[in-house]
Amino acid sequence: MAVSVTAEQQEQLINFISLMHKWNKAYNLTSVREPEQMVIKHLLDSLSVAPFIDGKQVIDVGTGPGLPGMPLAIVHPHVQFTLLDSLGKRVRFMKQCVHELGLTNVTCLHSRVEAHQKSEPYDIVLSRAFASLKDMLHWCEHLVDSDGKFLALKGQFPQSEIDEVSSHFRVDTITALEVPDLVGERHLVTIRKV
């Protein structure tokens, strides 16, 4: 996994995991309880997408406690990230992280994705464990124009979901991701509007 991080970014990533571990005890943000497992299943998993972030405006839909958006925002400080979730406690957690980590490139939104409107389209719509490809594209179609793309982080090769993608979209690439120490497969599906 080729991601270079500065000492400051490394500290921010560690602090993000510490905050998640602390808040998780009271707010049940994730089923992963141990910080060591959070590093593998959340941090490294999120960072596996870093080489594919090539836009200036990215929205992470159904981000939960900020995954993969928060780690990606830390390693891509010149990209603007919008982290959107429908659950208030997760958004409060993310806002606290943005404050404590000193991030200036993250906006946290408490909204349902289909209700979110933006005057300018996003370059990338990102999702991890959010919905099926068909549902993601249906709910998020309004967030990008023909220049934008969808990046969906999936587990096993999602052939049945790919078969359901409407003819309004085309699957560009399916990339197998290598996540250190993670048990199981990871795939990144890149989709564009036709």
RODO-2510 file (C-alpha; in nm, 4 decimals, decimal comma):
residues 194
     n   res          X          Y          Z
     1     m     0,0000     0,0000     0,0000
     2     a     0,1782     0,3119    -0,1249
     3     v     0,0750     0,6053     0,0936
     4     s     0,3365     0,8402     0,2299
     5     v     0,2451     1,0287     0,5464
     6     t     0,4237     1,3008     0,7363
     7     a     0,4967     1,2727     1,1084
     8     e     0,2129     1,5188     1,1750
     9     q    -0,0325     1,3149     0,9653
    10     q     0,0765     0,9971     1,1413
    11     e     0,0000     1,1625     1,4750
    12     q    -0,3402     1,2801     1,3474
    13     l    -0,4264     0,9271     1,2283
    14     i    -0,3298     0,7788     1,5660
    15     n    -0,5293     1,0476     1,7466
    16     f    -0,8311     0,9742     1,5255
    17     i    -0,8201     0,6078     1,6325
    18     s    -0,7780     0,7135     1,9981
    19     l    -1,0828     0,9394     1,9739
    20     m    -1,2868     0,6658     1,8058
    21     h    -1,1875     0,4178     2,0767
    22     k    -1,2797     0,6660     2,3519
    23     w    -1,6153     0,7701     2,2003
    24     n    -1,7026     0,4137     2,1019
    25     k    -1,7416     0,3151     2,4673
    26     a    -2,0307     0,5595     2,5107
    27     y    -2,1728     0,6003     2,1597
    28     n    -2,1226     0,2609     1,9930
    29     l    -1,9816     0,4097     1,6715
    30     t    -1,8364     0,0819     1,5440
    31     s    -1,8561    -0,2887     1,6300
    32     v    -1,4743    -0,2988     1,6271
    33     r    -1,3679    -0,2549     1,9912
    34     e    -0,9889    -0,2947     2,0040
    35     p    -0,7654    -0,0068     1,8855
    36     e    -0,5285    -0,2526     1,7132
    37     q    -0,8196    -0,3901     1,5100
    38     m    -0,9432    -0,0353     1,4389
    39     v    -0,6045     0,0382     1,2823
    40     i    -0,6385    -0,2587     1,0440
    41     k    -1,0135    -0,2656     0,9758
    42     h    -1,0740     0,1092     0,9689
    43     l    -0,7518     0,3050     0,9208
    44     l    -0,5537     0,0854     0,6787
    45     d    -0,8733    -0,0153     0,4983
    46     s    -0,9630     0,3523     0,4458
    47     l    -0,6106     0,4479     0,3390
    48     s    -0,6075     0,1746     0,0734
    49     v    -0,8250     0,4127    -0,1321
    50     a    -0,5818     0,7083    -0,0993
    51     p    -0,4062     0,6555    -0,4366
    52     f    -0,7442     0,6810    -0,6155
    53     i    -0,8393     1,0233    -0,4771
    54     d    -0,7650     1,2522    -0,7705
    55     g    -1,0305     1,5216    -0,7365
    56     k    -1,0583     1,8441    -0,5367
    57     q    -1,4116     1,7959    -0,3965
    58     v    -1,5001     1,4574    -0,2443
    59     i    -1,8140     1,3496    -0,0586
    60     d    -1,8096     1,0386     0,1595
    61     v    -2,1713     0,9202     0,1831
    62     g    -2,2917     0,7116     0,4764
    63     t    -1,9520     0,7749     0,6331
    64     g    -2,0450     0,6440     0,9802
    65     p    -1,7766     0,7691     1,2180
    66     g    -1,5813     0,9178     0,9238
    67     l    -1,4666     0,6139     0,7278
    68     p    -1,2970     0,6286     0,4863
    69     g    -1,3269     1,0086     0,4650
    70     m    -1,1477     1,1226     0,7811
    71     p    -0,8234     0,9241     0,7278
    72     l    -0,8258     1,0249     0,3592
    73     a    -0,8715     1,3925     0,4520
    74     i    -0,5709     1,3655     0,6835
    75     v    -0,3435     1,2293     0,4074
    76     h    -0,4920     1,4565     0,1360
    77     p    -0,4893     1,8010     0,3061
    78     h    -0,5419     1,9856    -0,0250
    79     v    -0,8658     1,8025    -0,1070
    80     q    -1,1981     1,9222     0,0380
    81     f    -1,3943     1,6381     0,2000
    82     t    -1,7628     1,6420     0,2898
    83     l    -1,8497     1,3622     0,5342
    84     l    -2,2222     1,2899     0,5316
    85     d    -2,4166     1,0658     0,7678
    86     s    -2,7806     1,0462     0,8766
    87     l    -2,7011     0,9655     1,2418
    88     g    -2,6470     1,2666     1,4689
    89     k    -2,4121     1,0989     1,7181
    90     r    -2,1717     1,0032     1,4388
    91     v    -2,1739     1,3579     1,3002
    92     r    -2,1084     1,4999     1,6498
    93     f    -1,8140     1,2622     1,6837
    94     m    -1,6730     1,3677     1,3459
    95     k    -1,7086     1,7374     1,4290
    96     q    -1,5166     1,6773     1,7510
    97     c    -1,2431     1,4985     1,5522
    98     v    -1,2186     1,7855     1,3023
    99     h    -1,1801     2,0277     1,5954
   100     e    -0,9282     1,8205     1,7936
   101     l    -0,7211     1,7161     1,4907
   102     g    -0,7160     2,0688     1,3494
   103     l    -0,8500     1,9683     1,0075
   104     t    -0,9442     2,2587     0,7800
   105     n    -1,0496     2,0502     0,4769
   106     v    -1,3438     1,8596     0,6289
   107     t    -1,7131     1,9510     0,6457
   108     c    -1,9398     1,7200     0,8481
   109     l    -2,3054     1,7036     0,7441
   110     h    -2,6025     1,5505     0,9247
   111     s    -2,8350     1,4586     0,6380
   112     r    -2,9751     1,1820     0,4259
   113     v    -2,7817     1,1632     0,0984
   114     e    -3,0887     1,2009    -0,1224
   115     a    -3,1745     1,5293     0,0577
   116     h    -2,8244     1,6786     0,0183
   117     q    -2,7923     1,9451    -0,2498
   118     k    -2,4786     2,1285    -0,3575
   119     s    -2,4491     2,4095    -0,6101
   120     e    -2,1316     2,2630    -0,7640
   121     p    -2,1005     1,8913    -0,8410
   122     y    -1,8484     1,6801    -0,6510
   123     d    -1,5523     1,5253    -0,8315
   124     i    -1,5871     1,1989    -0,6380
   125     v    -1,8671     1,0273    -0,4482
   126     l    -1,7082     0,7810    -0,2098
   127     s    -1,8757     0,5037    -0,0120
   128     r    -1,7696     0,2180     0,2109
   129     a    -2,0251    -0,0390     0,3285
   130     f    -2,3025     0,2110     0,2484
   131     a    -2,5452     0,0375     0,0117
   132     s    -2,5616    -0,1836    -0,2953
   133     l    -2,4099    -0,0259    -0,6071
   134     k    -2,7576     0,0092    -0,7579
   135     d    -2,8918     0,1960    -0,4521
   136     m    -2,5782     0,4064    -0,4112
   137     l    -2,5972     0,5250    -0,7728
   138     h    -2,9709     0,5909    -0,7458
   139     w    -2,9375     0,7969    -0,4255
   140     c    -2,6149     0,9790    -0,5229
   141     e    -2,6635     1,0374    -0,8961
   142     h    -2,7368     1,4094    -0,8416
   143     l    -2,4028     1,4690    -0,6644
   144     v    -2,1736     1,4380    -0,9703
   145     d    -2,1889     1,5444    -1,3335
   146     s    -2,0474     1,3564    -1,6316
   147     d    -1,6911     1,4448    -1,5229
   148     g    -1,7344     1,2999    -1,1747
   149     k    -1,7026     0,9425    -1,0579
   150     f    -1,8211     0,7041    -0,7903
   151     l    -1,5762     0,5035    -0,5804
   152     a    -1,7365     0,2154    -0,3902
   153     l    -1,5296     0,0173    -0,1414
   154     k    -1,6546    -0,3418    -0,1363
   155     g    -1,5519    -0,6742     0,0150
   156     q    -1,5664    -0,9744    -0,2155
   157     f    -1,5823    -0,9197    -0,5907
   158     p    -1,9367    -0,7766    -0,6201
   159     q    -2,0456    -0,9445    -0,9446
   160     s    -2,4173    -0,9614    -0,8609
   161     e    -2,4181    -0,5894    -0,7716
   162     i    -2,2278    -0,5019    -1,0904
   163     d    -2,4886    -0,6935    -1,2932
   164     e    -2,7592    -0,4647    -1,1447
   165     v    -2,5914    -0,1343    -1,2413
   166     s    -2,8238     0,0571    -1,4733
   167     s    -2,7314     0,1469    -1,8302
   168     h    -2,7048     0,5139    -1,7243
   169     f    -2,3691     0,4218    -1,5674
   170     r    -2,0597     0,2302    -1,6696
   171     v    -1,8271     0,0347    -1,4455
   172     d    -1,4806     0,1695    -1,5305
   173     t    -1,2541    -0,0472    -1,3165
   174     i    -1,2638    -0,2993    -1,0351
   175     t    -0,9393    -0,2951    -0,8405
   176     a    -0,8380    -0,5567    -0,5838
   177     l    -0,6949    -0,3718    -0,2835
   178     e    -0,4196    -0,4971    -0,0567
   179     v    -0,4878    -0,4086     0,3073
   180     p    -0,2084    -0,5205     0,5434
   181     d    -0,3210    -0,7816     0,8010
   182     l    -0,6862    -0,7641     0,6901
   183     v    -0,8623    -1,0987     0,6649
   184     g    -1,0864    -1,1080     0,3580
   185     e    -1,1020    -0,9456     0,0166
   186     r    -1,1348    -0,5745    -0,0650
   187     h    -1,2296    -0,4298    -0,4014
   188     l    -1,2679    -0,0734    -0,5216
   189     v    -1,5325    -0,0256    -0,7906
   190     t    -1,5010     0,2894    -1,0041
   191     i    -1,8179     0,3948    -1,1870
   192     r    -1,9007     0,6901    -1,4116
   193     k    -2,2158     0,8301    -1,5679
   194     v    -2,2633     0,7367    -1,9326
***
